Amino acid sequence: MPQNQIKYFQKGFNFSQDGPGNRLVYHLYGCNFRCPWCANPECFAADTKVTAQTVEEVANEILRSRPMFFSGGGVTFTGGEPTLQFEALKELLIIIKEQNIHTAIECNASHPRLCELFPYIDHLMMDLKHPSDAAHKAIVGMGNQTVLDNIAAAASTRQLALRIPLVNGYNTDDACIDGFIGFLSTLPQNPLLTVELISYHEYGKVKWQKHGMEYTVQNGFVPPARLAEIRERFRQAGISTIQT
């Protein structure tokens, strides 16, 4: 893929779901993780219809959409994993930031050069799937050291929305919760850091089946009582959370 192309499988507007205000959201194609509960498996499915446009074409489209960015809105790049298209994404972010467009990125925090994008991102959303490097690799196919490093770097310098998906059988036992809390407790005090606990859902299950892929999560729902226990343990550790 030429470096000056952006490949995406979906785009459209939504309000306050992928960043503040009304936003034009691009779902970029490709992902280096294989989370069994992924809600957007079309990001790596071989039969997905993908659109490819040059950086300049996407930038012009974003600029033409400026009147729609009300209530503090702007553009969001999500996926898949948008940083897999790193050079094109960086070029695009530089262009649109020069035009004072509010930018947001939703990513898995795994790219070793992610910090290079920080000056061009107004709203950064990062996921933390599991606190253990070995378990993280076993579940999604890659370890988490770079993820932890990038989260720490972001938390020390800027606004960061950190999301933890809670999936029964994967990361909700006491050892995992202790690991999440232990890591978060090492981060600097930052009033711009939010921690969101995301309850498991099966929104992506039908998509896995549509693309002929096996959905392997069984009994992933976390009982409400357990969710309450987890949130209370974060609270007792002095970590405020948002639950969705």
BELFEN-V683712 format. One record per residue. N is the residue number from 1. OMEGA is omega in whole degrees, 0 to 359 (999 if undefined). Layout:
BEGIN
N:OMEGA / N:OMEGA
END
This chain:
BEGIN
1:176 / 2:184 / 3:183 / 4:176 / 5:173 / 6:179 / 7:180 / 8:180 / 9:179 / 10:172 / 11:179 / 12:181 / 13:166 / 14:184 / 15:173 / 16:176 / 17:181 / 18:185 / 19:185 / 20:173 / 21:179 / 22:191 / 23:168 / 24:188 / 25:175 / 26:175 / 27:184 / 28:185 / 29:176 / 30:175 / 31:178 / 32:174 / 33:173 / 34:179 / 35:184 / 36:182 / 37:186 / 38:180 / 39:181 / 40:183 / 41:176 / 42:179 / 43:178 / 44:179 / 45:184 / 46:185 / 47:180 / 48:175 / 49:186 / 50:175 / 51:177 / 52:177 / 53:176 / 54:176 / 55:182 / 56:179 / 57:179 / 58:179 / 59:179 / 60:178 / 61:179 / 62:181 / 63:178 / 64:182 / 65:185 / 66:180 / 67:181 / 68:185 / 69:182 / 70:181 / 71:179 / 72:184 / 73:183 / 74:182 / 75:178 / 76:174 / 77:180 / 78:184 / 79:357 / 80:179 / 81:186 / 82:184 / 83:173 / 84:175 / 85:196 / 86:186 / 87:179 / 88:180 / 89:179 / 90:178 / 91:181 / 92:179 / 93:179 / 94:181 / 95:187 / 96:176 / 97:176 / 98:179 / 99:177 / 100:173 / 101:177 / 102:185 / 103:175 / 104:177 / 105:173 / 106:188 / 107:179 / 108:172 / 109:186 / 110:185 / 111:183 / 112:180 / 113:184 / 114:183 / 115:178 / 116:182 / 117:186 / 118:181 / 119:185 / 120:182 / 121:178 / 122:183 / 123:185 / 124:177 / 125:182 / 126:180 / 127:171 / 128:187 / 129:185 / 130:182 / 131:182 / 132:180 / 133:183 / 134:180 / 135:178 / 136:180 / 137:181 / 138:185 / 139:188 / 140:175 / 141:178 / 142:176 / 143:187 / 144:185 / 145:178 / 146:177 / 147:181 / 148:180 / 149:181 / 150:177 / 151:180 / 152:180 / 153:181 / 154:184 / 155:183 / 156:189 / 157:195 / 158:172 / 159:180 / 160:172 / 161:182 / 162:182 / 163:177 / 164:176 / 165:181 / 166:185 / 167:180 / 168:181 / 169:182 / 170:188 / 171:183 / 172:178 / 173:185 / 174:181 / 175:179 / 176:181 / 177:176 / 178:180 / 179:176 / 180:182 / 181:180 / 182:179 / 183:181 / 184:180 / 185:178 / 186:183 / 187:179 / 188:176 / 189:184 / 190:181 / 191:180 / 192:178 / 193:173 / 194:179 / 195:182 / 196:175 / 197:186 / 198:179 / 199:179 / 200:173 / 201:182 / 202:183 / 203:184 / 204:187 / 205:181 / 206:179 / 207:176 / 208:182 / 209:179 / 210:181 / 211:175 / 212:181 / 213:182 / 214:175 / 215:193 / 216:182 / 217:176 / 218:178 / 219:182 / 220:182 / 221:180 / 222:181 / 223:181 / 224:180 / 225:179 / 226:176 / 227:179 / 228:178 / 229:181 / 230:180 / 231:179 / 232:178 / 233:174 / 234:182 / 235:180 / 236:178 / 237:178 / 238:181 / 239:178 / 240:182 / 241:170 / 242:180 / 243:178 / 244:999
END
